[in-house]
Amino acid sequence: MLNIDNIINKIIHASSEDYLKEIPQECIDMVITSPPYDDLRDYENKTEWNFEVFKKIADELYRIMKNGGVVVWVVGDKTLKGNKSLTSFKQALYFQEIGFNMYDVIIYEKAGSGPPHPNRYFNTFEYMFVLSKGRPKTVNLLRDKPNKWANHTTYAEITRREKDGTLTNKGKKTVNEFGVRTNIWRYANGKGFATKDKIAYQHPAIFPEKLAEDHIRSWSNPGDIILDPFGGSGTTAKAAQRLGRRWILIEAVEDYCKIAEKRLEGITDDTDSHNNAAILGDN
């Protein structure tokens, strides 16, 4: 087994199917990733991706997650001949089968969508499955939804129904300026919006930096270890570094590793203690 400290803040050029086996058990605080679901994108040096490979990776993720750790699995479905694959659902059910809790299902709504299909509604979303190994040890709910009645006092007094059926009077409440957001998160996506890093668009499928940041803020604390087993262009690593988390990025395509390395140049964390990213080869 690897010494986890030796791969912190490192870009690993390797296949996750193989490399995850080398990571010690129960050492990862959080995973955020988007796997190469179905065949919606073409990747360089495309490795085999099917449900059997997925299951091996899911099993390893459960093994290496700390108790209370969270996996954010960003995934969509292919439509073939008018039929949705529902691969995302199959994966979600398997995660539950091996012991993960489906703590939340958040919809990633894309502000920019592709060309419309003549016989279907615009497809503008993906699933973000929030999976926990036991009860999440960290929940930092984002409170950025503007309240229409901010700074007003509620008309009636607030009551709470107790277990024995009685009511407890909580008095009146002043409405806060912002409330907890809903479980539909909307992000500007596409070139020029997901990131300002032009080099990132050499990768065919990146998710917005803000999406990664919001999940990392929600389910981890500074100093935690964040893993992306399908690291792509390095969005997760960049967000983690910026937010003062430690990170590990695994990516099978060497060119994408180099893109990630470029994106991480000069990115410092909240404590201004930046470790330069290095690419570790698998051969």
Buried (B, 14 or more C-beta within 10 A) or exposed (E): EEEBEEBEBBBBBBBBBEBBBBBEEEBBBBBBBBBBBBEEEEBEEEEEBEEEBBBBBBBBBBBBBBEBBBBBBBBBBBBEEEEEBEBBBBBBEBBEEEEBBEBBEBBBBBEEEEEEEEEEEEBBBBBBBBBBBBEBBBBEEEEEEEEEEEEEEEEEEEEEEEEEEEEEEEEEEEBEEEBEBEEEBBBEBBEEBBBEBEBBBBBBBBBBBBBBBBBBBBBBBEEBBBBBBBBBBBBBBBBBBBBBBBBBBBBBBBEBBBBBBBBBEEBEBEEEEBBEBEBBEEE
